[in-house]
């Protein structure tokens, strides 16, 4: 399976998953969070599969940083620049411009644990598809 197709599958699944988590947690979501969630899963998948031997603690720290950074970028665009008021963490402790806060960064750290397992499943499935495709290509080249 080409990397572009893998990235599309990851993006769509990550966007859907993040949106569903948000709907379960607060009752609604915004399309900008679907995009953010999709980007998060693509980036985490690419990093985790490139560095499979990293300890879980390091993967969780990386996940928390990436998710927090993307949330901050999205928040600066949709909340501060465009004024859509999708969320506001101003009331929470240790927040930065109301867009990110320490309690949610800790949550992203914890949420990365199941994401590590999820990326392992995606990697296993993508490799299975890739090897099946290669086998079929090889079988077509063999003389009958």
N, C-alpha and C positions, 0 to 999 in steps of 0.2 A: 504494500500500500504506500503510495507516495506521501512524503511528509506533509504536503499541502492538505491532502485528504485527512491525514491523522490530525493535523492542527484544526481543521474544520470540525471534526467529530469532537475533539477535546473542547473546543470553544463553545459549541452548542451544548454539550453536556455540562460543562462548567457554568455556563450562563443559566441553564435551567436549574441546576442544583442550587446555586447561590440564591436564585430568585425564590425557590421553594423554601429554603432555610429562612429567608427573610419574611416570606408570607407566614410561615409557621410562628416565627418569633414576634412579629409586630402586626401581622394581619394584612400587609400590602407590601408592594415593592415598586420600583421604578425601572423603566427600560434601561437607564444608564447603569444600574446595578447588574443587569443581565450581561451587558458588555464587559463590565469590570470583572465579574465572576468568570466569564469565558476567558478573558486575558490571563487571569490568575491561574486557572488550571493549565493552560498552554505553557505558561512560563514555569510553573512548578513541575509539570511533567518533563519538560525538556531538561531542566536542571537535575531532577532526581534520577532520570535515566542516564544522564551523562556522568553522574557521580553516585552510582548505586552503593558504594561502600561507606559513604558518609554515615556517621552515627545518627540515630533517630533524633537526638537532641539538636544536632546541627541542622538537620532537615527542618525541624519545627521552628528553629530560630530563623532560618532562611525564609520559610513560609510566612512567618509573622511579619518579617521585614517587608517582603514583597507585597503581601496583601495590604499592609498598612500604607505602604508607599503608593500603591495603585488607588487605594481608597482616598488618600490625601489628594492625589492628582485629580481624580474624578470629582471630589468635593470642591476643590478650587475652581474647577470648570463649571460644574452644574449649580453649585450653591453660591459661591462668591462672585464668579464672573457673570454667569447667566441669571442668577437670582431666582432659581427654581425652588429653593428651600426643600430639597429632597430629604435632608436630615440636618440635625444640629446637635452636636455634642457639647455645647457651651455649658450646660448644667453639670456635666460630668467632670470629675477631677482629672488633672493632668491632660487637658485637651490642648490642641493646637488649632487656633482659629475656629474652633467648633467643628472641625472636619475629621480629626482623628483624636483618639484618647488612649491612654494606657490600658484601661480595663478591656477595651475591644482588642487591643494588640495582644493581650494575654489570651483572650478568646481565640484569636487567629492562630496563636501558637498551639493551643489545644486542638483546634479544628484541623490543623495540618496533619495530625496523627492519622486520622482516617483517610486523608487525602494521599498520604504516602502509600497506604495499602491500595487505594483506588488507582493510583498511577502504576503500581505494580501489576494490577489486573489489566489495565489498558495496554501496558507494554507487552505482557504475555499474549494478549489477543492480537495486537498488531503484528507481533512476530509470527504468530500462527498463520495469520492471513498472508503475510509476506512470504513465508516459506511455502505455503500452498500455491501461491501465485508463481513462485520460482519453479516449483516442481511441475506445474502445468506448462510453463514456458519450455522447460527442458524436454518434457514429453512430446511437445509439438515439433521439436527440432530433430528428434530421433527418427531414423528411417523405419518405415513399416515393415 
